[in-house]
Amino acid sequence: MRIRGKEKVPALLESAAPLIYEAESGLLIPPAPYEQAFTSLEIGCGRGTFITTLAQMHPDRWFIAIDKYTPIVARAAMLAMEMGLKNIRVIDMDVEQILTVLGTQSVDRIYLNFSDPWPRRRNHIKRLTHPRFIPLYLDVLREGGRLQMKTDNRELFDYSLKTLELGFTMLNVHYDLPVNASVGEQTDGAFTEAFVQTEYEQKFRALGQPIHYLLATRR
């Protein structure tokens, strides 16, 4: 991944340090008043547009964002700092280690937004919806927890529909998600997370590409 402005990363990390959680510190304990709050986790948060928007929309909930690229983590955390958010932490780590920080049954919602499709078959094992990751998601989700996925890649989407069946039941599937809920559909009751756009979604929609979406619940 090519990331511009790497020379700014140390300063960004320092400025956003209060919102960056060090993985080596062990389990992340939400501060008051978020100890028992509804908890959401975005895996592969990018620059943080999606997760910070949700955190701003729901100040009474707790949000966690992880990414394995330090420059990306720095930018996401800095965005949260600039927005004055208190209900979010950003973690620099690979998803495979997530249970060392969150523990089992600690999350109510997982978001996989425009994850790397790894199109070559020999690289499918790296996909975030590869079967090897499903037990991890089931462990970290609380009973009744849900997973939301959005992508512009049809092949990855069809692949994910099959692999997620190993532990999830589909609630909603859209091959061309509308821009908002004006069509009369509330995707998840009072929730409208499906219509919060990431920076990648904004780019793909501008190009006229359909956005594929699924919402699944933990069995």
LOVEXMI-181063 format. One line per field, with one value per residue (C-alpha): residue in three letters; residue number from 1; x, y, z. Coordinates in Angstrom, 2 decimals, decimal comma, m for minus. Example, Ala and Ser with C-alpha at 12.3 -4.5 7.8 and 13.67 -1.06 7.14 Angstrom:
BEGIN
type (ALA	SER)
seq (1	2)
x (12,30	13,67)
y (m4,50	m1,06)
z (7,80	7,14)
END
This chain:
BEGIN
type (MET	ARG	ILE	ARG	GLY	LYS	GLU	LYS	VAL	PRO	ALA	LEU	LEU	GLU	SER	ALA	ALA	PRO	LEU	ILE	TYR	GLU	ALA	GLU	SER	GLY	LEU	LEU	ILE	PRO	PRO	ALA	PRO	TYR	GLU	GLN	ALA	PHE	THR	SER	LEU	GLU	ILE	GLY	CYS	GLY	ARG	GLY	THR	PHE	ILE	THR	THR	LEU	ALA	GLN	MET	HIS	PRO	ASP	ARG	TRP	PHE	ILE	ALA	ILE	ASP	LYS	TYR	THR	PRO	ILE	VAL	ALA	ARG	ALA	ALA	MET	LEU	ALA	MET	GLU	MET	GLY	LEU	LYS	ASN	ILE	ARG	VAL	ILE	ASP	MET	ASP	VAL	GLU	GLN	ILE	LEU	THR	VAL	LEU	GLY	THR	GLN	SER	VAL	ASP	ARG	ILE	TYR	LEU	ASN	PHE	SER	ASP	PRO	TRP	PRO	ARG	ARG	ARG	ASN	HIS	ILE	LYS	ARG	LEU	THR	HIS	PRO	ARG	PHE	ILE	PRO	LEU	TYR	LEU	ASP	VAL	LEU	ARG	GLU	GLY	GLY	ARG	LEU	GLN	MET	LYS	THR	ASP	ASN	ARG	GLU	LEU	PHE	ASP	TYR	SER	LEU	LYS	THR	LEU	GLU	LEU	GLY	PHE	THR	MET	LEU	ASN	VAL	HIS	TYR	ASP	LEU	PRO	VAL	ASN	ALA	SER	VAL	GLY	GLU	GLN	THR	ASP	GLY	ALA	PHE	THR	GLU	ALA	PHE	VAL	GLN	THR	GLU	TYR	GLU	GLN	LYS	PHE	ARG	ALA	LEU	GLY	GLN	PRO	ILE	HIS	TYR	LEU	LEU	ALA	THR	ARG	ARG)
seq (1	2	3	4	5	6	7	8	9	10	11	12	13	14	15	16	17	18	19	20	21	22	23	24	25	26	27	28	29	30	31	32	33	34	35	36	37	38	39	40	41	42	43	44	45	46	47	48	49	50	51	52	53	54	55	56	57	58	59	60	61	62	63	64	65	66	67	68	69	70	71	72	73	74	75	76	77	78	79	80	81	82	83	84	85	86	87	88	89	90	91	92	93	94	95	96	97	98	99	100	101	102	103	104	105	106	107	108	109	110	111	112	113	114	115	116	117	118	119	120	121	122	123	124	125	126	127	128	129	130	131	132	133	134	135	136	137	138	139	140	141	142	143	144	145	146	147	148	149	150	151	152	153	154	155	156	157	158	159	160	161	162	163	164	165	166	167	168	169	170	171	172	173	174	175	176	177	178	179	180	181	182	183	184	185	186	187	188	189	190	191	192	193	194	195	196	197	198	199	200	201	202	203	204	205	206	207	208	209	210	211	212	213	214	215	216	217	218	219)
x (0,00	1,40	0,74	1,56	2,96	4,71	7,04	4,11	3,27	5,43	3,85	0,37	0,96	2,11	m0,80	m3,40	m1,78	m4,76	m6,94	m4,37	m4,36	m1,11	m1,75	1,01	m1,05	m3,34	m7,12	m8,68	m11,04	m13,53	m13,38	m16,41	m19,17	m18,65	m17,99	m21,30	m21,94	m22,90	m19,52	m18,64	m15,43	m14,23	m11,54	m9,40	m10,54	m8,69	m8,54	m11,39	m14,22	m16,78	m16,03	m15,63	m18,94	m20,65	m18,92	m20,17	m23,70	m23,77	m21,88	m23,27	m21,63	m18,07	m16,11	m12,88	m10,97	m8,03	m5,65	m2,27	m0,74	0,72	0,34	m3,35	m3,82	m2,19	m4,57	m7,68	m6,79	m5,98	m9,35	m11,06	m9,02	m9,96	m13,63	m13,30	m14,42	m14,04	m15,82	m13,28	m9,88	m7,69	m5,35	m2,33	m2,48	m3,33	m6,83	m5,40	m4,30	m7,57	m8,58	m5,48	m6,92	m10,70	m11,28	m14,18	m17,79	m16,82	m18,26	m21,82	m21,05	m18,21	m17,73	m15,73	m15,68	m14,07	m11,51	m8,66	m10,18	m6,89	m8,05	m5,40	m6,59	m3,36	m3,96	m7,56	m6,28	m5,58	m9,18	m10,92	m13,82	m11,63	m12,90	m9,94	m11,26	m14,84	m14,13	m12,33	m15,36	m17,65	m15,42	m15,25	m18,97	m21,49	m24,63	m26,79	m23,84	m23,84	m21,38	m21,80	m19,81	m19,63	m17,55	m17,46	m15,92	m18,61	m16,31	m15,27	m18,88	m20,11	m17,17	m18,00	m21,67	m20,52	m17,77	m19,81	m22,44	m19,97	m21,10	m23,60	m27,17	m27,82	m30,34	m29,96	m28,15	m27,98	m26,06	m26,72	m27,20	m29,13	m27,52	m29,88	m33,00	m35,38	m36,61	m38,44	m36,09	m34,44	m31,72	m31,43	m34,32	m33,25	m29,74	m28,65	m24,99	m25,50	m25,82	m22,74	m20,15	m16,42	m13,97	m13,73	m17,50	m17,65	m15,03	m16,72	m20,18	m18,78	m17,62	m21,09	m20,07	m22,68	m22,02	m22,60	m23,81	m24,63	m25,75	m25,38	m26,07	m23,97	m25,48)
y (0,00	3,37	6,04	9,68	11,96	9,30	11,93	13,38	10,10	10,56	13,94	12,59	9,65	12,00	14,38	11,60	9,48	9,73	7,85	5,23	2,07	0,15	m3,52	m4,55	m3,14	m6,18	m6,05	m2,73	m1,72	0,93	4,04	5,43	5,76	3,14	0,03	m1,59	0,36	m1,06	m1,76	m1,61	m2,75	m1,78	m4,08	m2,26	1,26	3,15	6,88	6,55	8,33	5,59	4,80	8,43	9,31	6,57	7,66	11,18	9,94	7,76	9,46	6,95	3,96	2,66	2,31	0,52	0,73	m1,43	m1,34	m2,95	0,06	2,56	5,62	4,78	4,39	7,78	9,49	7,79	8,67	12,25	12,60	11,42	13,92	16,77	15,80	15,87	12,27	10,54	7,26	5,70	4,03	3,13	0,14	m0,61	m4,38	m7,34	m8,73	m12,14	m10,73	m8,96	m11,30	m10,27	m6,76	m7,21	m10,63	m12,95	m11,75	m8,11	m6,66	m6,15	m5,20	m5,86	m3,82	m4,99	m2,07	m2,39	m4,91	m5,88	m8,43	m10,34	m11,48	m14,12	m17,50	m18,25	m15,11	m15,87	m16,95	m13,27	m12,22	m11,02	m13,35	m16,42	m19,39	m19,09	m15,75	m16,86	m18,50	m15,33	m13,18	m15,61	m15,49	m11,71	m11,12	m11,20	m13,34	m11,86	m9,88	m8,87	m8,41	m5,82	m5,92	m3,52	m3,87	m2,89	m6,26	m8,73	m11,75	m11,05	m10,46	m13,79	m15,55	m13,94	m14,92	m18,54	m18,41	m16,44	m19,19	m21,17	m19,22	m16,54	m16,21	m13,59	m10,87	m8,55	m8,84	m6,06	m6,18	m2,50	m0,70	2,56	5,76	6,17	4,80	7,00	3,89	3,05	0,40	0,58	m2,02	m2,87	m1,43	1,96	1,56	3,23	2,17	0,70	4,20	5,73	5,97	5,35	7,33	4,33	4,15	7,82	7,20	4,12	5,68	8,67	6,18	4,65	1,30	m0,68	m1,20	m4,71	m5,02	m7,75	m7,87	m11,18	m12,30	m14,64	m18,08)
z (0,00	m1,04	1,56	0,98	3,65	5,71	7,07	9,02	10,77	13,93	14,63	13,99	16,32	19,05	18,63	18,54	21,27	23,69	21,19	20,13	22,21	22,47	21,73	24,13	27,03	27,13	27,26	26,36	29,16	28,04	30,24	32,05	31,01	28,27	30,38	29,38	26,20	22,82	21,21	17,52	15,82	12,35	10,98	8,43	9,27	6,55	7,23	9,72	7,90	8,58	12,22	13,30	11,66	13,66	16,86	16,32	15,59	18,73	21,59	24,09	22,35	22,28	19,04	18,19	14,91	13,93	11,00	10,44	8,69	11,15	8,83	8,41	12,16	12,69	10,28	11,63	15,21	14,24	12,52	15,71	17,74	15,43	15,80	19,59	20,00	23,37	22,59	20,23	20,29	17,31	17,44	15,27	14,86	12,67	13,14	14,02	17,41	18,20	21,04	23,00	23,15	23,18	24,69	23,96	23,59	23,89	20,67	19,39	15,80	13,33	10,17	7,15	4,73	1,31	2,47	0,15	m2,29	m2,79	m6,25	m6,89	m5,69	m3,85	m1,78	m0,78	2,63	3,34	2,76	5,91	5,12	4,59	6,67	9,04	10,32	10,98	14,38	15,43	14,66	16,45	19,52	19,75	19,09	21,88	21,62	18,88	17,53	13,88	11,05	8,31	5,08	2,13	m1,02	m4,67	m5,61	m6,75	m6,69	m3,10	m2,13	m3,56	m1,92	1,43	1,25	1,16	3,78	6,32	6,27	8,40	11,44	10,45	9,24	6,57	7,48	4,50	1,18	m1,43	m4,69	m5,29	m1,98	m2,30	m1,13	1,82	3,45	1,49	m0,30	2,91	4,26	7,64	7,25	10,92	12,85	14,17	12,81	9,60	9,52	6,06	4,64	6,28	3,53	3,70	1,59	m0,76	m1,15	m2,06	m4,73	m6,18	m6,20	m8,08	m10,72	m10,90	m9,42	m7,43	m3,74	m2,39	1,19	3,66	7,27	9,10	12,65	14,76	15,14)
END
